[in-house]
Amino acid sequence: MKNLLKLLLLLALAVYLGLAVTVLNNPEMRQHCAAVEVVVKDSDVAGFITPSEIRTILKEAKVYPIGKKMNGINCAEIEKVLAKNPFIDNTTSYKTAGDRVYVTVTQRLPVMRVISDNGDNYYMDTRGKIMPHMHYSADLVVATGHISRQYAHSKLLPIGRLLKYDKFWDSQIEQISVDTAGNVELYPRIGNHVVYIGQPGGIPQKLKRLKAFYSQVLPQVGWNKYSRIDLEYDNQIICKK
């Protein structure tokens, strides 16, 4: 009986030592996450998602790393949870030394806001994907009027990209208006005129003519001289007082 007891004690000691060595050789088994670093890219130009909101999303999904064993933290699951958010374009999550988990988020950046007469009110990102309407402080061109989602994607998105990523036009045009026939008008921030585009084709060429007109003519005659500038036809500009 004594020999059996000794054997059991030795066996228990061997198991304990084995586990101890395993834990010592694998720090993640004995370490818990001490900090989560969240970085939201482009936060200076867009505020759709904040680090605080990222933490809240992870907590509600029960994948927030703080206090969890490092070897039990699934970074792929963190990325999967955040990918469901309509304001997040891409997420990268990884573990580092010092019991830390890093989460880097890239926001979906809008190029315009659409307020259609059919009741639609949303943002459209650089890829043409719809983003839910919410408070957004940055200046964006607003498209109003008779706008279906198909029209917004196929016709307005190229205009929105051009306006957003050209410094001059980004600061100059504040509104796009679309009538029932699909014709486009632009409303500038400076001057009391309307720029008539007509059907949304050849936009780069039309804006090139308009920019030359703005730089060469309006400074001479005044920004409020004309009420309407018509760019519908190629190689000409028709002005109405």
N, C-alpha and C positions, 0 to 999 in steps of 0.2 A: 504493500500500500504506500509506504514511504517512497519507494522507488518510482511508483507511478506519479506521485505528487511532485517529486523532483523533475520528472520528465515533462510534466505539464508546465511547471514553472520555467524550465529551460526553453520549452517550445514557445511560451508566451513572451519570454525575453527575446528570443530570436525574431519573432514577428515584430515586436516593438522596435528592436534595433533596425530591422529591415525597413520599416516605415519611416523611422527617424532619418536614416541615410537617404531614402528616396526624397523626403521633404527637403533635407539640406541640399541635396543635389539639384532640386527643382524649386527655386525660390518662388515661382508663381503659385505653388501649392500652399505656401504659408503666407503669401503677401496679398493684401487687399488694396483695391484702387483707392488712392488717397486724393486724387484731383482729376477733374475733367476740364480740359481747355477747349473752348468753343470759339472758332473764328468764322465770321461771316464776311465773305469777300464782297467788294463793291458796296459796302455799307455807307460809304460817303456819297454815293450817287443814288442809292435806293434803300428804302427802309421797310421792305415787305416782311422781313423776318429778322428777329433779334436773337442774340445768344440766350437771353432769358427764355424766349419762346421755344428755342431748341431744347433747352433743359426740361421745360414743362412737357413737351411732346414725348421725350424719352422717359420721363417719370411716369406719365400716364400709360405708356406702352410697357412699363415695367422692365425697361432695358437700360435704365440710367446706371452707369457703372459704379458710382461711389459706394464703398463698403462691400462690393462684391469681390470674390477671389479673382485675381488676374487671369488665371487659367480658365475661369468660367465665363469670361466676358467675350461675347461674340460680336466682333466689329462689323461683320457682314450683316448681322441682324439690325444693328444700329443704322447702317446705311439703308437697309430695306425699309425700315420704319420711316425715316426722314424722306425717302424718295416719294412717299405717298402725298407729301404736302404740295399743294398747287403752286407755291411760291418758291420752291426749291428746284434748281436745275440739276445740281450734282452734289454728291456728298462723298467725302473720304474720311474714314475712321481707322485709327491704328493705335497700338499700345507702345509705350516707350519705357525706358529705364526710369526708376524713381516712382513706380506704381502710378503712372499717369496714362490717361487716355485722351487722345486728341481727336477732335471732330472739326473738319473744315467743310463749310457749306458755300456753294456758289448759288446766288440768287438768279431767278429768271428775271431778266431785265425787259421792261416794256418799251415799245417804241411809240405807242399812241394809246389814247383812250377813245373808245367808241361809245357814243350815246345815240342810239338809233331811234327813229320815230316808231319802231315796232315794239319799243320797251326795253330793248337790250341795253345794258350798261356794263361794260367790261374793259379790261386792258388786253392788249395783244402784244406778245413778246416778240423777240427778234426772229423766232422760227415760225411765227404765225399762230402759235398756240394761245388759246383763250385763258386769261387769268381773271379770277373773280374780282368784282368791284370791291374796293376798300379804300380807306383814306390813304392818300399818297401825296406828299408835299412837293415833290420835284416837278418842275415844269415839263409838261408833255403836250404835244399837239393833240387837239381834241377833234375827232371826226363826228359830225352830226348829220342828220338827215335820213334819207331813204337808203339804209345800209343793211343788207343781209349779211350773214356771216360768211357766205361764199364770196360775196363781193368784197368784203373787208379783207379776206385772205388773198384773193387773186389780184385785186386792183389797188387797194389802199396800202397793203403791207409794203410793196416796193416804194411807194411814196413816203411812207413813214420811216423806212430805213434811210432813204436818201436825206430826208429832213433831219433825222436824229443824228446821223453821223457826219453831217456837214456843219461845221461850227457856225458858218454864216446863216444858213437856213434854220438851224436849231434855235437861234436867237431871234430870227425874223418872223417866222410863221407860227401863229398860235392856234389857228382853226382851219379845218377842212370841212366844206359843206357839200353834200351830194344831193342832187335833185332826183325826181322820180324817173328821169331818163338816164340816170347814171352820170350826168355831167358834174364836173368838179369845180368848185371855187375855193380859193385860198384867201384867208384873212390875215394880213400882216399885223405885227405889233405896232409898227410905226406907219403913220399915214392913215387917211380916211378912205382909202380906195379898196376895191375888191379885185382880186386877180382871177380872171376866168380862164380855166384850163380846157374846158370841154371834156370830151372823153379822155379817160386817164391813160393815154398812150404817148410815147415820146417825151416823158416827163423830164429826163435829164437835159434834152435839147431845149425844151421850153424854159426850164429854170435857168439855163445858161444865158438865153436871150434876156430873161427878166433881170438877172444879176447885172448884165451889161447896161440895161436900161436904168437900173437903180444907181449904178456907180457913175454913169455918164450923163444922164438926162435929169433925173429928179433933183440932184443937188443944185442944178442950175435953175429949174423952174419952180421947185418947191414940192415937198412930199404930199401936200394936200391939193395940188392943182387938178388932179384927175380923180374921178369917182370910180372909174372902172378901167382896168387894163386887160385887154383881151389877147390871149396867146394861143387861141384855138388853131389858127392856121399857120402853116410852116413859113418860116423866114419873114414874119411880119408881126408887128405889135400894133394893135388898134386901141387908142386911148379915147375915153369919153370924159368930158368935164362934168 
